[in-house]
């Protein structure tokens, strides 16, 4: 895991990027030998930076006129180059296209690789009505960026099937890019009144799993369900050869 950089990217908002960034951060910080750095470039919703327990730095990339200032990305890249641990970057939907353009124009992934950093792209494909837009985002990233992709399948929004009932793994876009995948993580849909409500409460309050376990406002069974959820996610991350 040392000297790895994890970019969480998806052009569609509200699909779970910041929550996934927080899960990645907690997964990596569970390894006490790894130095962790977190960065949030989302200009509108600095959700990742609001997790006080993770020590995430917010790097605004818009100027006073609300225009993207590409040079602000320089600050982020320099910090990534100078770090010697594992970094997670949560990028907002509003800066998705500008960041992709910046990475391509400046050959950023090659620069990072040449300086001993291994870059992973984490992107989310959602189920139900979100599949079309998020699959397009996955296609854009897999086409443009030369880095291994970790694909997160988010069943919270519905079944991982197209409108005509085809499983996502059988779609043309998946088949086209499956060779670029480093691994998968599925956020399984669970009972919304138990698991769903507990996870939403944790995420809304920007609490880490460890903080939930120490919080008397969560019951024993709520903690049990959140612990079960986190173990399922982390065991899937364990399967990836970092």
Helices and strands as residue ranges (DSSP letters): E 4-8, H 17-29, E 36-40, G 48-50, G 52-54, E 57-58, H 70-82, E 86-90, G 93-95, H 96-105, H 108-114, E 118-126, G 128-130, H 131-144, E 148-154, G 155-157, G 168-170, H 172-177, G 178-180, E 181-187, I 192-196, H 197-204, H 209-213, H 220-238
